[in-house]
Amino acid sequence: MVIRFFLLMIGFGLAVGGGVTVILYMNLMAVGHGFGQYLLFMVTRVEFYIFLTGLSLIWGSLFLPWDRS
């Protein structure tokens, strides 16, 4: 149970850190870039993968079965 909570907190921190930068990079659309160009740019950024890793850790800690019996 402690491991699940630890993974949840690590995932939450990664998702928040990555999500904030994903939102900040949306300012590229305000200067004239399209949504497709934004997505192509985000695929090249490490922060996007940190965000996805955080989401998968959160999802895994909440929904995957961890029974040891």
PyMOL Python script that loads the backbone (N, CA, C, O; Angstrom):
from pymol import cmd

cmd.read_pdbstr("""\
ATOM      1  N   MET A   1       0.819  -1.190   0.000  1.00  0.00           N
ATOM      2  CA  MET A   1       0.000   0.000   0.000  1.00  0.00           C
ATOM      3  C   MET A   1       0.867   1.260   0.000  1.00  0.00           C
ATOM      4  O   MET A   1       0.523   2.259  -0.631  1.00  0.00           O
ATOM      5  N   VAL A   2       1.977   1.205   0.702  1.00  0.00           N
ATOM      6  CA  VAL A   2       2.869   2.354   0.756  1.00  0.00           C
ATOM      7  C   VAL A   2       3.531   2.569  -0.602  1.00  0.00           C
ATOM      8  O   VAL A   2       3.758   3.705  -1.020  1.00  0.00           O
ATOM      9  N   ILE A   3       3.839   1.464  -1.286  1.00  0.00           N
ATOM     10  CA  ILE A   3       4.456   1.582  -2.603  1.00  0.00           C
ATOM     11  C   ILE A   3       3.489   2.234  -3.584  1.00  0.00           C
ATOM     12  O   ILE A   3       3.899   3.060  -4.399  1.00  0.00           O
ATOM     13  N   ARG A   4       2.218   1.873  -3.514  1.00  0.00           N
ATOM     14  CA  ARG A   4       1.222   2.480  -4.396  1.00  0.00           C
ATOM     15  C   ARG A   4       1.097   3.977  -4.131  1.00  0.00           C
ATOM     16  O   ARG A   4       1.002   4.774  -5.065  1.00  0.00           O
ATOM     17  N   PHE A   5       1.099   4.351  -2.858  1.00  0.00           N
ATOM     18  CA  PHE A   5       1.012   5.770  -2.510  1.00  0.00           C
ATOM     19  C   PHE A   5       2.252   6.515  -2.993  1.00  0.00           C
ATOM     20  O   PHE A   5       2.155   7.631  -3.504  1.00  0.00           O
ATOM     21  N   PHE A   6       3.417   5.892  -2.829  1.00  0.00           N
ATOM     22  CA  PHE A   6       4.660   6.500  -3.288  1.00  0.00           C
ATOM     23  C   PHE A   6       4.635   6.700  -4.800  1.00  0.00           C
ATOM     24  O   PHE A   6       5.003   7.769  -5.287  1.00  0.00           O
ATOM     25  N   LEU A   7       4.203   5.683  -5.548  1.00  0.00           N
ATOM     26  CA  LEU A   7       4.111   5.814  -6.999  1.00  0.00           C
ATOM     27  C   LEU A   7       3.083   6.863  -7.400  1.00  0.00           C
ATOM     28  O   LEU A   7       3.278   7.581  -8.380  1.00  0.00           O
ATOM     29  N   LEU A   8       1.993   6.955  -6.651  1.00  0.00           N
ATOM     30  CA  LEU A   8       0.985   7.978  -6.925  1.00  0.00           C
ATOM     31  C   LEU A   8       1.562   9.374  -6.757  1.00  0.00           C
ATOM     32  O   LEU A   8       1.326  10.248  -7.591  1.00  0.00           O
ATOM     33  N   MET A   9       2.314   9.593  -5.690  1.00  0.00           N
ATOM     34  CA  MET A   9       2.897  10.911  -5.450  1.00  0.00           C
ATOM     35  C   MET A   9       3.982  11.252  -6.473  1.00  0.00           C
ATOM     36  O   MET A   9       4.065  12.391  -6.933  1.00  0.00           O
ATOM     37  N   ILE A  10       4.805  10.277  -6.827  1.00  0.00           N
ATOM     38  CA  ILE A  10       5.823  10.509  -7.857  1.00  0.00           C
ATOM     39  C   ILE A  10       5.146  10.829  -9.185  1.00  0.00           C
ATOM     40  O   ILE A  10       5.544  11.763  -9.881  1.00  0.00           O
ATOM     41  N   GLY A  11       4.126  10.056  -9.533  1.00  0.00           N
ATOM     42  CA  GLY A  11       3.391  10.298 -10.772  1.00  0.00           C
ATOM     43  C   GLY A  11       2.715  11.651 -10.778  1.00  0.00           C
ATOM     44  O   GLY A  11       2.698  12.341 -11.797  1.00  0.00           O
ATOM     45  N   PHE A  12       2.156  12.031  -9.639  1.00  0.00           N
ATOM     46  CA  PHE A  12       1.503  13.332  -9.550  1.00  0.00           C
ATOM     47  C   PHE A  12       2.508  14.459  -9.760  1.00  0.00           C
ATOM     48  O   PHE A  12       2.219  15.421 -10.472  1.00  0.00           O
ATOM     49  N   GLY A  13       3.668  14.351  -9.157  1.00  0.00           N
ATOM     50  CA  GLY A  13       4.700  15.372  -9.337  1.00  0.00           C
ATOM     51  C   GLY A  13       5.176  15.474 -10.770  1.00  0.00           C
ATOM     52  O   GLY A  13       5.360  16.574 -11.292  1.00  0.00           O
ATOM     53  N   LEU A  14       5.378  14.327 -11.411  1.00  0.00           N
ATOM     54  CA  LEU A  14       5.801  14.339 -12.810  1.00  0.00           C
ATOM     55  C   LEU A  14       4.711  14.890 -13.717  1.00  0.00           C
ATOM     56  O   LEU A  14       4.991  15.657 -14.639  1.00  0.00           O
ATOM     57  N   ALA A  15       3.463  14.497 -13.454  1.00  0.00           N
ATOM     58  CA  ALA A  15       2.365  14.979 -14.290  1.00  0.00           C
ATOM     59  C   ALA A  15       2.159  16.479 -14.141  1.00  0.00           C
ATOM     60  O   ALA A  15       1.867  17.162 -15.122  1.00  0.00           O
ATOM     61  N   VAL A  16       2.304  16.994 -12.943  1.00  0.00           N
ATOM     62  CA  VAL A  16       2.157  18.437 -12.741  1.00  0.00           C
ATOM     63  C   VAL A  16       3.301  19.196 -13.413  1.00  0.00           C
ATOM     64  O   VAL A  16       3.079  20.189 -14.105  1.00  0.00           O
ATOM     65  N   GLY A  17       4.517  18.718 -13.199  1.00  0.00           N
ATOM     66  CA  GLY A  17       5.665  19.386 -13.822  1.00  0.00           C
ATOM     67  C   GLY A  17       5.600  19.370 -15.331  1.00  0.00           C
ATOM     68  O   GLY A  17       5.842  20.391 -15.975  1.00  0.00           O
ATOM     69  N   GLY A  18       5.275  18.226 -15.900  1.00  0.00           N
ATOM     70  CA  GLY A  18       5.162  18.136 -17.353  1.00  0.00           C
ATOM     71  C   GLY A  18       3.940  18.857 -17.881  1.00  0.00           C
ATOM     72  O   GLY A  18       4.001  19.488 -18.936  1.00  0.00           O
ATOM     73  N   GLY A  19       2.826  18.772 -17.160  1.00  0.00           N
ATOM     74  CA  GLY A  19       1.589  19.414 -17.608  1.00  0.00           C
ATOM     75  C   GLY A  19       1.680  20.920 -17.633  1.00  0.00           C
ATOM     76  O   GLY A  19       1.109  21.562 -18.515  1.00  0.00           O
ATOM     77  N   VAL A  20       2.390  21.493 -16.679  1.00  0.00           N
ATOM     78  CA  VAL A  20       2.556  22.950 -16.662  1.00  0.00           C
ATOM     79  C   VAL A  20       3.325  23.406 -17.889  1.00  0.00           C
ATOM     80  O   VAL A  20       2.973  24.413 -18.504  1.00  0.00           O
ATOM     81  N   THR A  21       4.368  22.675 -18.252  1.00  0.00           N
ATOM     82  CA  THR A  21       5.134  23.084 -19.426  1.00  0.00           C
ATOM     83  C   THR A  21       4.353  22.837 -20.717  1.00  0.00           C
ATOM     84  O   THR A  21       4.500  23.588 -21.681  1.00  0.00           O
ATOM     85  N   VAL A  22       3.522  21.789 -20.743  1.00  0.00           N
ATOM     86  CA  VAL A  22       2.678  21.554 -21.918  1.00  0.00           C
ATOM     87  C   VAL A  22       1.718  22.728 -22.103  1.00  0.00           C
ATOM     88  O   VAL A  22       1.501  23.185 -23.225  1.00  0.00           O
ATOM     89  N   ILE A  23       1.156  23.204 -21.023  1.00  0.00           N
ATOM     90  CA  ILE A  23       0.248  24.351 -21.093  1.00  0.00           C
ATOM     91  C   ILE A  23       1.014  25.624 -21.472  1.00  0.00           C
ATOM     92  O   ILE A  23       0.522  26.440 -22.252  1.00  0.00           O
ATOM     93  N   LEU A  24       2.211  25.788 -20.921  1.00  0.00           N
ATOM     94  CA  LEU A  24       3.002  26.975 -21.266  1.00  0.00           C
ATOM     95  C   LEU A  24       3.373  27.002 -22.746  1.00  0.00           C
ATOM     96  O   LEU A  24       3.383  28.065 -23.366  1.00  0.00           O
ATOM     97  N   TYR A  25       3.673  25.846 -23.307  1.00  0.00           N
ATOM     98  CA  TYR A  25       4.021  25.795 -24.728  1.00  0.00           C
ATOM     99  C   TYR A  25       2.823  26.053 -25.621  1.00  0.00           C
ATOM    100  O   TYR A  25       2.994  26.244 -26.825  1.00  0.00           O
ATOM    101  N   MET A  26       1.614  26.066 -25.072  1.00  0.00           N
ATOM    102  CA  MET A  26       0.442  26.413 -25.886  1.00  0.00           C
ATOM    103  C   MET A  26       0.480  27.862 -26.332  1.00  0.00           C
ATOM    104  O   MET A  26      -0.291  28.259 -27.206  1.00  0.00           O
ATOM    105  N   ASN A  27       1.365  28.660 -25.747  1.00  0.00           N
ATOM    106  CA  ASN A  27       1.537  30.042 -26.198  1.00  0.00           C
ATOM    107  C   ASN A  27       2.070  30.112 -27.620  1.00  0.00           C
ATOM    108  O   ASN A  27       1.981  31.156 -28.265  1.00  0.00           O
ATOM    109  N   LEU A  28       2.625  29.005 -28.114  1.00  0.00           N
ATOM    110  CA  LEU A  28       3.077  28.982 -29.508  1.00  0.00           C
ATOM    111  C   LEU A  28       1.916  29.194 -30.466  1.00  0.00           C
ATOM    112  O   LEU A  28       2.086  29.770 -31.541  1.00  0.00           O
ATOM    113  N   MET A  29       0.735  28.725 -30.073  1.00  0.00           N
ATOM    114  CA  MET A  29      -0.425  28.909 -30.940  1.00  0.00           C
ATOM    115  C   MET A  29      -0.876  30.367 -30.962  1.00  0.00           C
ATOM    116  O   MET A  29      -1.518  30.803 -31.918  1.00  0.00           O
ATOM    117  N   ALA A  30      -0.550  31.108 -29.935  1.00  0.00           N
ATOM    118  CA  ALA A  30      -0.935  32.523 -29.896  1.00  0.00           C
ATOM    119  C   ALA A  30      -0.086  33.368 -30.840  1.00  0.00           C
ATOM    120  O   ALA A  30      -0.507  34.451 -31.246  1.00  0.00           O
ATOM    121  N   VAL A  31       1.101  32.887 -31.193  1.00  0.00           N
ATOM    122  CA  VAL A  31       1.969  33.652 -32.085  1.00  0.00           C
ATOM    123  C   VAL A  31       1.855  33.199 -33.528  1.00  0.00           C
ATOM    124  O   VAL A  31       2.657  33.604 -34.369  1.00  0.00           O
ATOM    125  N   GLY A  32       0.857  32.353 -33.830  1.00  0.00           N
ATOM    126  CA  GLY A  32       0.581  32.027 -35.218  1.00  0.00           C
ATOM    127  C   GLY A  32       0.804  30.588 -35.638  1.00  0.00           C
ATOM    128  O   GLY A  32       0.519  30.247 -36.786  1.00  0.00           O
ATOM    129  N   HIS A  33       1.297  29.735 -34.768  1.00  0.00           N
ATOM    130  CA  HIS A  33       1.479  28.335 -35.126  1.00  0.00           C
ATOM    131  C   HIS A  33       0.154  27.598 -34.973  1.00  0.00           C
ATOM    132  O   HIS A  33      -0.656  27.946 -34.114  1.00  0.00           O
ATOM    133  N   GLY A  34      -0.066  26.595 -35.791  1.00  0.00           N
ATOM    134  CA  GLY A  34      -1.294  25.821 -35.731  1.00  0.00           C
ATOM    135  C   GLY A  34      -1.196  24.698 -34.704  1.00  0.00           C
ATOM    136  O   GLY A  34      -0.139  24.459 -34.120  1.00  0.00           O
ATOM    137  N   PHE A  35      -2.324  24.014 -34.497  1.00  0.00           N
ATOM    138  CA  PHE A  35      -2.363  22.937 -33.520  1.00  0.00           C
ATOM    139  C   PHE A  35      -1.506  21.755 -33.963  1.00  0.00           C
ATOM    140  O   PHE A  35      -0.888  21.088 -33.133  1.00  0.00           O
ATOM    141  N   GLY A  36      -1.468  21.497 -35.254  1.00  0.00           N
ATOM    142  CA  GLY A  36      -0.622  20.413 -35.762  1.00  0.00           C
ATOM    143  C   GLY A  36       0.855  20.683 -35.533  1.00  0.00           C
ATOM    144  O   GLY A  36       1.606  19.783 -35.159  1.00  0.00           O
ATOM    145  N   GLN A  37       1.268  21.916 -35.756  1.00  0.00           N
ATOM    146  CA  GLN A  37       2.660  22.289 -35.492  1.00  0.00           C
ATOM    147  C   GLN A  37       2.971  22.205 -34.005  1.00  0.00           C
ATOM    148  O   GLN A  37       4.075  21.824 -33.618  1.00  0.00           O
ATOM    149  N   TYR A  38       1.997  22.561 -33.173  1.00  0.00           N
ATOM    150  CA  TYR A  38       2.168  22.447 -31.723  1.00  0.00           C
ATOM    151  C   TYR A  38       2.387  20.996 -31.325  1.00  0.00           C
ATOM    152  O   TYR A  38       3.275  20.695 -30.527  1.00  0.00           O
ATOM    153  N   LEU A  39       1.574  20.088 -31.880  1.00  0.00           N
ATOM    154  CA  LEU A  39       1.727  18.671 -31.547  1.00  0.00           C
ATOM    155  C   LEU A  39       3.065  18.118 -32.023  1.00  0.00           C
ATOM    156  O   LEU A  39       3.712  17.345 -31.316  1.00  0.00           O
ATOM    157  N   LEU A  40       3.476  18.518 -33.223  1.00  0.00           N
ATOM    158  CA  LEU A  40       4.781  18.073 -33.717  1.00  0.00           C
ATOM    159  C   LEU A  40       5.918  18.601 -32.846  1.00  0.00           C
ATOM    160  O   LEU A  40       6.907  17.902 -32.624  1.00  0.00           O
ATOM    161  N   PHE A  41       5.783  19.817 -32.357  1.00  0.00           N
ATOM    162  CA  PHE A  41       6.792  20.375 -31.458  1.00  0.00           C
ATOM    163  C   PHE A  41       6.800  19.643 -30.122  1.00  0.00           C
ATOM    164  O   PHE A  41       7.868  19.368 -29.575  1.00  0.00           O
ATOM    165  N   MET A  42       5.615  19.323 -29.589  1.00  0.00           N
ATOM    166  CA  MET A  42       5.536  18.682 -28.280  1.00  0.00           C
ATOM    167  C   MET A  42       6.115  17.273 -28.291  1.00  0.00           C
ATOM    168  O   MET A  42       6.653  16.814 -27.283  1.00  0.00           O
ATOM    169  N   VAL A  43       6.008  16.589 -29.417  1.00  0.00           N
ATOM    170  CA  VAL A  43       6.554  15.237 -29.510  1.00  0.00           C
ATOM    171  C   VAL A  43       8.073  15.249 -29.365  1.00  0.00           C
ATOM    172  O   VAL A  43       8.658  14.241 -28.970  1.00  0.00           O
ATOM    173  N   THR A  44       8.716  16.362 -29.675  1.00  0.00           N
ATOM    174  CA  THR A  44      10.169  16.447 -29.579  1.00  0.00           C
ATOM    175  C   THR A  44      10.644  16.905 -28.209  1.00  0.00           C
ATOM    176  O   THR A  44      11.850  16.940 -27.965  1.00  0.00           O
ATOM    177  N   ARG A  45       9.737  17.255 -27.311  1.00  0.00           N
ATOM    178  CA  ARG A  45      10.115  17.793 -26.003  1.00  0.00           C
ATOM    179  C   ARG A  45      10.114  16.714 -24.927  1.00  0.00           C
ATOM    180  O   ARG A  45       9.241  15.847 -24.919  1.00  0.00           O
ATOM    181  N   VAL A  46      11.075  16.762 -24.030  1.00  0.00           N
ATOM    182  CA  VAL A  46      11.173  15.808 -22.931  1.00  0.00           C
ATOM    183  C   VAL A  46      10.021  15.995 -21.948  1.00  0.00           C
ATOM    184  O   VAL A  46       9.552  15.022 -21.358  1.00  0.00           O
ATOM    185  N   GLU A  47       9.564  17.217 -21.767  1.00  0.00           N
ATOM    186  CA  GLU A  47       8.511  17.498 -20.804  1.00  0.00           C
ATOM    187  C   GLU A  47       7.218  16.765 -21.142  1.00  0.00           C
ATOM    188  O   GLU A  47       6.472  16.378 -20.243  1.00  0.00           O
ATOM    189  N   PHE A  48       6.949  16.575 -22.416  1.00  0.00           N
ATOM    190  CA  PHE A  48       5.761  15.851 -22.834  1.00  0.00           C
ATOM    191  C   PHE A  48       5.831  14.395 -22.373  1.00  0.00           C
ATOM    192  O   PHE A  48       4.830  13.833 -21.929  1.00  0.00           O
ATOM    193  N   TYR A  49       7.002  13.793 -22.477  1.00  0.00           N
ATOM    194  CA  TYR A  49       7.169  12.405 -22.055  1.00  0.00           C
ATOM    195  C   TYR A  49       7.180  12.274 -20.528  1.00  0.00           C
ATOM    196  O   TYR A  49       6.761  11.249 -19.989  1.00  0.00           O
ATOM    197  N   ILE A  50       7.653  13.301 -19.839  1.00  0.00           N
ATOM    198  CA  ILE A  50       7.553  13.319 -18.379  1.00  0.00           C
ATOM    199  C   ILE A  50       6.090  13.365 -17.965  1.00  0.00           C
ATOM    200  O   ILE A  50       5.688  12.687 -17.019  1.00  0.00           O
ATOM    201  N   PHE A  51       5.296  14.160 -18.668  1.00  0.00           N
ATOM    202  CA  PHE A  51       3.862  14.243 -18.409  1.00  0.00           C
ATOM    203  C   PHE A  51       3.191  12.889 -18.624  1.00  0.00           C
ATOM    204  O   PHE A  51       2.395  12.454 -17.792  1.00  0.00           O
ATOM    205  N   LEU A  52       3.502  12.227 -19.727  1.00  0.00           N
ATOM    206  CA  LEU A  52       2.910  10.919 -20.006  1.00  0.00           C
ATOM    207  C   LEU A  52       3.352   9.860 -18.997  1.00  0.00           C
ATOM    208  O   LEU A  52       2.561   8.998 -18.613  1.00  0.00           O
ATOM    209  N   THR A  53       4.604   9.923 -18.570  1.00  0.00           N
ATOM    210  CA  THR A  53       5.095   9.001 -17.550  1.00  0.00           C
ATOM    211  C   THR A  53       4.366   9.216 -16.233  1.00  0.00           C
ATOM    212  O   THR A  53       3.985   8.252 -15.569  1.00  0.00           O
ATOM    213  N   GLY A  54       4.171  10.456 -15.858  1.00  0.00           N
ATOM    214  CA  GLY A  54       3.427  10.755 -14.634  1.00  0.00           C
ATOM    215  C   GLY A  54       1.998  10.257 -14.694  1.00  0.00           C
ATOM    216  O   GLY A  54       1.495   9.693 -13.723  1.00  0.00           O
ATOM    217  N   LEU A  55       1.336  10.460 -15.832  1.00  0.00           N
ATOM    218  CA  LEU A  55      -0.037   9.967 -15.981  1.00  0.00           C
ATOM    219  C   LEU A  55      -0.099   8.454 -15.908  1.00  0.00           C
ATOM    220  O   LEU A  55      -1.021   7.899 -15.310  1.00  0.00           O
ATOM    221  N   SER A  56       0.875   7.779 -16.510  1.00  0.00           N
ATOM    222  CA  SER A  56       0.858   6.314 -16.465  1.00  0.00           C
ATOM    223  C   SER A  56       1.159   5.797 -15.066  1.00  0.00           C
ATOM    224  O   SER A  56       0.613   4.767 -14.673  1.00  0.00           O
ATOM    225  N   LEU A  57       2.005   6.472 -14.305  1.00  0.00           N
ATOM    226  CA  LEU A  57       2.251   6.070 -12.919  1.00  0.00           C
ATOM    227  C   LEU A  57       1.004   6.262 -12.064  1.00  0.00           C
ATOM    228  O   LEU A  57       0.683   5.414 -11.231  1.00  0.00           O
ATOM    229  N   ILE A  58       0.311   7.358 -12.263  1.00  0.00           N
ATOM    230  CA  ILE A  58      -0.929   7.593 -11.529  1.00  0.00           C
ATOM    231  C   ILE A  58      -1.953   6.523 -11.881  1.00  0.00           C
ATOM    232  O   ILE A  58      -2.575   5.936 -10.996  1.00  0.00           O
ATOM    233  N   TRP A  59      -2.125   6.273 -13.166  1.00  0.00           N
ATOM    234  CA  TRP A  59      -3.096   5.278 -13.607  1.00  0.00           C
ATOM    235  C   TRP A  59      -2.739   3.895 -13.064  1.00  0.00           C
ATOM    236  O   TRP A  59      -3.606   3.161 -12.591  1.00  0.00           O
ATOM    237  N   GLY A  60      -1.456   3.550 -13.138  1.00  0.00           N
ATOM    238  CA  GLY A  60      -1.025   2.246 -12.657  1.00  0.00           C
ATOM    239  C   GLY A  60      -1.193   2.076 -11.159  1.00  0.00           C
ATOM    240  O   GLY A  60      -1.600   1.007 -10.703  1.00  0.00           O
ATOM    241  N   SER A  61      -0.893   3.098 -10.395  1.00  0.00           N
ATOM    242  CA  SER A  61      -1.019   2.977  -8.948  1.00  0.00           C
ATOM    243  C   SER A  61      -2.472   2.910  -8.505  1.00  0.00           C
ATOM    244  O   SER A  61      -2.771   2.365  -7.442  1.00  0.00           O
ATOM    245  N   LEU A  62      -3.376   3.458  -9.305  1.00  0.00           N
ATOM    246  CA  LEU A  62      -4.785   3.437  -8.929  1.00  0.00           C
ATOM    247  C   LEU A  62      -5.532   2.210  -9.440  1.00  0.00           C
ATOM    248  O   LEU A  62      -6.406   1.694  -8.742  1.00  0.00           O
ATOM    249  N   PHE A  63      -5.214   1.739 -10.623  1.00  0.00           N
ATOM    250  CA  PHE A  63      -6.067   0.746 -11.267  1.00  0.00           C
ATOM    251  C   PHE A  63      -5.454  -0.640 -11.457  1.00  0.00           C
ATOM    252  O   PHE A  63      -6.201  -1.605 -11.613  1.00  0.00           O
ATOM    253  N   LEU A  64      -4.151  -0.779 -11.450  1.00  0.00           N
ATOM    254  CA  LEU A  64      -3.568  -2.096 -11.648  1.00  0.00           C
ATOM    255  C   LEU A  64      -3.665  -2.923 -10.370  1.00  0.00           C
ATOM    256  O   LEU A  64      -3.471  -2.391  -9.277  1.00  0.00           O
ATOM    257  N   PRO A  65      -3.962  -4.221 -10.492  1.00  0.00           N
ATOM    258  CA  PRO A  65      -4.019  -5.060  -9.291  1.00  0.00           C
ATOM    259  C   PRO A  65      -2.598  -5.346  -8.778  1.00  0.00           C
ATOM    260  O   PRO A  65      -1.693  -5.644  -9.558  1.00  0.00           O
ATOM    261  N   TRP A  66      -2.427  -5.253  -7.491  1.00  0.00           N
ATOM    262  CA  TRP A  66      -1.133  -5.454  -6.863  1.00  0.00           C
ATOM    263  C   TRP A  66      -1.203  -6.566  -5.826  1.00  0.00           C
ATOM    264  O   TRP A  66      -0.445  -6.539  -4.857  1.00  0.00           O
ATOM    265  N   ASP A  67      -2.085  -7.536  -5.997  1.00  0.00           N
ATOM    266  CA  ASP A  67      -2.199  -8.621  -5.031  1.00  0.00           C
ATOM    267  C   ASP A  67      -0.976  -9.510  -5.080  1.00  0.00           C
ATOM    268  O   ASP A  67      -0.500  -9.875  -6.154  1.00  0.00           O
ATOM    269  N   ARG A  68      -0.475  -9.854  -3.911  1.00  0.00           N
ATOM    270  CA  ARG A  68       0.697 -10.709  -3.827  1.00  0.00           C
ATOM    271  C   ARG A  68       0.333 -12.125  -3.420  1.00  0.00           C
ATOM    272  O   ARG A  68       1.224 -12.947  -3.204  1.00  0.00           O
ATOM    273  N   SER A  69      -0.932 -12.426  -3.314  1.00  0.00           N
ATOM    274  CA  SER A  69      -1.332 -13.765  -2.888  1.00  0.00           C
ATOM    275  C   SER A  69      -1.488 -14.709  -4.051  1.00  0.00           C
ATOM    276  O   SER A  69      -1.823 -15.878  -3.857  1.00  0.00           O
TER     277      SER A  69
END
""", "prot")
cmd.dss("prot")
cmd.show_as("cartoon", "prot")
cmd.util.cbc("prot")
cmd.orient("prot")
